[in-house]
């Protein structure tokens, strides 16, 4: 089932591509989500191809100087004094369409990775897959070559973490490894229906649009992870800058290991509607997704870290219920598929109580 991205339907103004193309300078300000970062990278590349100077950042829009430029926000929901705001449900799909209007060719693979990170499957937009001209292979989709599923944040099973109960290596052929991952994942999952849908997304790696990475799905996974710990580097990656592969590998593996270790300890508290994980060391929105897909049977999961929180829900309706409950408290929060991302948590507010009280 397709999920929604940041924003409300129909909020990108008509004529946005003409507005951007005619600007003397474009300032782009992205929400701290993988889809918004990927969309910003896609748009930045298209503007540069049209010789429009562009400056991109993750965060609130900077004050525009006397350069006659315009400011566009991507996926942000809390900024009002800007020239244009791009925040449609299919954020990366919308931006890809804008990019093709701006330039003769647009980075379809970057847009696909952003859509994947927000919860879509690659089959939800077959035309975009075809336009990307990227090959698909058998096996498990990982961010970087030479690694095992132990560090994957798309998967969770006895093979996960730094001390896995049943390690999986790539000694066998790719199809055998993929079958083993599926069996181990479903055998350990709390809800096999949720786990089955989640593990399918990690099968059949598609060629990465960025040559240093192993797969398109892996790029989406990295963007999702980096959005919570190093958003500037995530934006640099999709804008075309060279990001050190060893740095990427260490940040991915170390952060993934800490997330899996926290999941091993179980939720801090659980009621009928919500499982809550506190003291999450990094990227709580990623932990919330993994817990929702593989560890819990509740309609929603809340993960709280020192400076951010994440919510993952099982349906668009529950996502909106959680969003409305948090928005009513003036807590900064962004939609990202069936997940929410925000922070920091106000000291005098219990997010768990607000969310649990709103879920039927």
Secondary structure, 3 states (H helix, E strand, C coil): CCCCCCCCCCCCCCCHHHHHHCCCCEEEEECCCHHHHHHHHHHHHHHHHCCCCEEEEECCCCCCCCCCCEEEEECCCCCCCCCEEECCCCHHHHHHHHHHHHCCCCCHHHHHHHHHHCCCCHHHHHHHHHHHCCCECCCECCCCCCCCHHHCCCCCCCCCCCCCCCCCCCCCCHHHHHHHHHHHHHHHCCCHHHHHHHHHCCECCECCCCCCCCCHHHHHHHHHHHHHHCHHHHHHHHHCCCCCHHHHHHHHHHHHHHHHHHHHCCCCEECCCEEEEEEECCCHHHHHHHHHHHHCCCCEEEEEECCCEEEEECCHHHHHHHHHHHHCCCCCEEEECCEEEECCCCCCCCHHHHHHHHCC
